[in-house]
């Protein structure tokens, strides 16, 4: 019975850092997506400005 409790504790101790790591990774993914969106919007703005000048 003690061995099963140790294994359960070992699984829990590895699950917590993985969850923390994933949770700290998500804001960077969101930032990356926002930067891509900003770059696309700026490029569209410049394309529209060039077309209006032509």
VMD Tcl script that builds the backbone (N, CA, C; Angstrom):
set m [mol new atoms 162]
animate dup $m
set s [atomselect $m all]
$s set {name element resname resid chain x y z} {
  {N N UNK 1 A 0.818 -1.194 0.000}
  {CA C UNK 1 A 0.000 0.000 0.000}
  {C C UNK 1 A 0.861 1.258 0.000}
  {N N UNK 2 A 2.005 1.186 0.675}
  {CA C UNK 2 A 2.876 2.355 0.749}
  {C C UNK 2 A 3.453 2.664 -0.627}
  {N N UNK 3 A 3.788 1.632 -1.400}
  {CA C UNK 3 A 4.333 1.835 -2.738}
  {C C UNK 3 A 3.349 2.544 -3.650}
  {N N UNK 4 A 2.069 2.199 -3.562}
  {CA C UNK 4 A 1.047 2.851 -4.382}
  {C C UNK 4 A 0.911 4.315 -4.007}
  {N N UNK 5 A 0.998 4.615 -2.727}
  {CA C UNK 5 A 0.907 6.010 -2.273}
  {C C UNK 5 A 2.099 6.813 -2.778}
  {N N UNK 6 A 3.281 6.198 -2.778}
  {CA C UNK 6 A 4.470 6.896 -3.281}
  {C C UNK 6 A 4.348 7.172 -4.778}
  {N N UNK 7 A 3.837 6.195 -5.526}
  {CA C UNK 7 A 3.670 6.392 -6.967}
  {C C UNK 7 A 2.658 7.498 -7.240}
  {N N UNK 8 A 1.575 7.503 -6.475}
  {CA C UNK 8 A 0.565 8.534 -6.641}
  {C C UNK 8 A 1.156 9.907 -6.350}
  {N N UNK 9 A 1.930 10.005 -5.279}
  {CA C UNK 9 A 2.575 11.264 -4.929}
  {C C UNK 9 A 3.560 11.689 -6.015}
  {N N UNK 10 A 4.282 10.731 -6.588}
  {CA C UNK 10 A 5.241 11.038 -7.646}
  {C C UNK 10 A 4.521 11.580 -8.873}
  {N N UNK 11 A 3.378 10.990 -9.221}
  {CA C UNK 11 A 2.615 11.492 -10.366}
  {C C UNK 11 A 2.127 12.908 -10.113}
  {N N UNK 12 A 1.643 13.176 -8.908}
  {CA C UNK 12 A 1.151 14.513 -8.578}
  {C C UNK 12 A 2.279 15.527 -8.592}
  {N N UNK 13 A 3.446 15.146 -8.106}
  {CA C UNK 13 A 4.554 16.095 -8.043}
  {C C UNK 13 A 5.071 16.448 -9.429}
  {N N UNK 14 A 4.935 15.557 -10.403}
  {CA C UNK 14 A 5.360 15.897 -11.761}
  {C C UNK 14 A 4.258 16.622 -12.525}
  {N N UNK 15 A 3.013 16.434 -12.149}
  {CA C UNK 15 A 1.907 17.080 -12.857}
  {C C UNK 15 A 1.859 18.571 -12.564}
  {N N UNK 16 A 2.200 18.960 -11.337}
  {CA C UNK 16 A 2.108 20.373 -10.963}
  {C C UNK 16 A 3.103 21.225 -11.750}
  {N N UNK 17 A 4.397 20.871 -11.813}
  {CA C UNK 17 A 5.314 21.700 -12.605}
  {C C UNK 17 A 4.941 21.740 -14.092}
  {N N UNK 18 A 4.410 20.652 -14.632}
  {CA C UNK 18 A 4.002 20.667 -16.036}
  {C C UNK 18 A 2.866 21.657 -16.243}
  {N N UNK 19 A 1.916 21.702 -15.326}
  {CA C UNK 19 A 0.800 22.640 -15.434}
  {C C UNK 19 A 1.301 24.068 -15.310}
  {N N UNK 20 A 2.233 24.309 -14.400}
  {CA C UNK 20 A 2.787 25.648 -14.226}
  {C C UNK 20 A 3.544 26.058 -15.478}
  {N N UNK 21 A 4.327 25.131 -16.043}
  {CA C UNK 21 A 5.087 25.436 -17.255}
  {C C UNK 21 A 4.146 25.778 -18.408}
  {N N UNK 22 A 3.090 25.007 -18.576}
  {CA C UNK 22 A 2.117 25.269 -19.644}
  {C C UNK 22 A 1.419 26.596 -19.410}
  {N N UNK 23 A 1.077 26.882 -18.163}
  {CA C UNK 23 A 0.406 28.140 -17.847}
  {C C UNK 23 A 1.276 29.343 -18.105}
  {N N UNK 24 A 2.577 29.219 -17.922}
  {CA C UNK 24 A 3.469 30.352 -18.163}
  {C C UNK 24 A 3.811 30.478 -19.645}
  {N N UNK 25 A 3.545 29.452 -20.418}
  {CA C UNK 25 A 3.853 29.467 -21.853}
  {C C UNK 25 A 2.742 30.146 -22.656}
  {N N UNK 26 A 1.502 30.048 -22.179}
  {CA C UNK 26 A 0.354 30.567 -22.916}
  {C C UNK 26 A 0.443 32.075 -23.187}
  {N N UNK 27 A 0.833 32.920 -22.232}
  {CA C UNK 27 A 0.922 34.354 -22.549}
  {C C UNK 27 A 1.896 34.665 -23.684}
  {N N UNK 28 A 2.983 33.886 -23.797}
  {CA C UNK 28 A 3.927 34.116 -24.890}
  {C C UNK 28 A 3.311 33.751 -26.240}
  {N N UNK 29 A 2.500 32.725 -26.272}
  {CA C UNK 29 A 1.805 32.357 -27.504}
  {C C UNK 29 A 0.831 33.454 -27.893}
  {N N UNK 30 A 0.104 33.970 -26.917}
  {CA C UNK 30 A -0.835 35.068 -27.189}
  {C C UNK 30 A -0.105 36.301 -27.706}
  {N N UNK 31 A 1.032 36.624 -27.107}
  {CA C UNK 31 A 1.818 37.770 -27.549}
  {C C UNK 31 A 2.291 37.576 -28.984}
  {N N UNK 32 A 2.748 36.381 -29.299}
  {CA C UNK 32 A 3.211 36.082 -30.649}
  {C C UNK 32 A 2.075 36.253 -31.662}
  {N N UNK 33 A 0.885 35.767 -31.322}
  {CA C UNK 33 A -0.268 35.902 -32.207}
  {C C UNK 33 A -0.635 37.369 -32.388}
  {N N UNK 34 A -0.584 38.146 -31.307}
  {CA C UNK 34 A -0.893 39.572 -31.393}
  {C C UNK 34 A 0.127 40.297 -32.279}
  {N N UNK 35 A 1.390 39.928 -32.173}
  {CA C UNK 35 A 2.414 40.564 -33.005}
  {C C UNK 35 A 2.203 40.246 -34.485}
  {N N UNK 36 A 1.852 39.009 -34.780}
  {CA C UNK 36 A 1.571 38.639 -36.168}
  {C C UNK 36 A 0.375 39.425 -36.691}
  {N N UNK 37 A -0.651 39.537 -35.869}
  {CA C UNK 37 A -1.838 40.285 -36.261}
  {C C UNK 37 A -1.490 41.758 -36.520}
  {N N UNK 38 A -0.676 42.331 -35.661}
  {CA C UNK 38 A -0.265 43.722 -35.838}
  {C C UNK 38 A 0.512 43.903 -37.138}
  {N N UNK 39 A 1.432 43.003 -37.417}
  {CA C UNK 39 A 2.221 43.092 -38.656}
  {C C UNK 39 A 1.325 42.973 -39.885}
  {N N UNK 40 A 0.364 42.066 -39.853}
  {CA C UNK 40 A -0.544 41.921 -40.989}
  {C C UNK 40 A -1.383 43.176 -41.189}
  {N N UNK 41 A -1.878 43.735 -40.091}
  {CA C UNK 41 A -2.677 44.948 -40.198}
  {C C UNK 41 A -1.859 46.115 -40.735}
  {N N UNK 42 A -0.613 46.237 -40.295}
  {CA C UNK 42 A 0.239 47.317 -40.798}
  {C C UNK 42 A 0.540 47.127 -42.281}
  {N N UNK 43 A 0.789 45.899 -42.697}
  {CA C UNK 43 A 1.074 45.668 -44.112}
  {C C UNK 43 A -0.153 45.980 -44.967}
  {N N UNK 44 A -1.344 45.641 -44.482}
  {CA C UNK 44 A -2.561 45.983 -45.221}
  {C C UNK 44 A -2.755 47.489 -45.298}
  {N N UNK 45 A -2.402 48.184 -44.233}
  {CA C UNK 45 A -2.520 49.638 -44.218}
  {C C UNK 45 A -1.612 50.259 -45.276}
  {N N UNK 46 A -0.380 49.765 -45.379}
  {CA C UNK 46 A 0.542 50.301 -46.370}
  {C C UNK 46 A 0.100 49.969 -47.786}
  {N N UNK 47 A -0.460 48.801 -47.995}
  {CA C UNK 47 A -0.947 48.428 -49.326}
  {C C UNK 47 A -2.096 49.344 -49.730}
  {N N UNK 48 A -3.010 49.607 -48.821}
  {CA C UNK 48 A -4.126 50.508 -49.126}
  {C C UNK 48 A -3.636 51.916 -49.405}
  {N N UNK 49 A -2.628 52.371 -48.652}
  {CA C UNK 49 A -2.094 53.714 -48.854}
  {C C UNK 49 A -1.418 53.814 -50.230}
  {N N UNK 50 A -0.673 52.782 -50.634}
  {CA C UNK 50 A -0.031 52.794 -51.954}
  {C C UNK 50 A -1.060 52.801 -53.067}
  {N N UNK 51 A -2.123 52.045 -52.913}
  {CA C UNK 51 A -3.167 52.007 -53.950}
  {C C UNK 51 A -3.853 53.348 -54.075}
  {N N UNK 52 A -4.060 54.047 -52.961}
  {CA C UNK 52 A -4.733 55.346 -53.030}
  {C C UNK 52 A -3.821 56.404 -53.646}
  {N N UNK 53 A -2.515 56.249 -53.529}
  {CA C UNK 53 A -1.580 57.199 -54.120}
  {C C UNK 53 A -1.429 56.969 -55.624}
  {N N UNK 54 A -1.676 55.773 -56.087}
  {CA C UNK 54 A -1.478 55.455 -57.506}
  {C C UNK 54 A -2.603 55.981 -58.366}
}
mol reanalyze $m
mol bondsrecalc $m
mol representation Tube
mol addrep $m
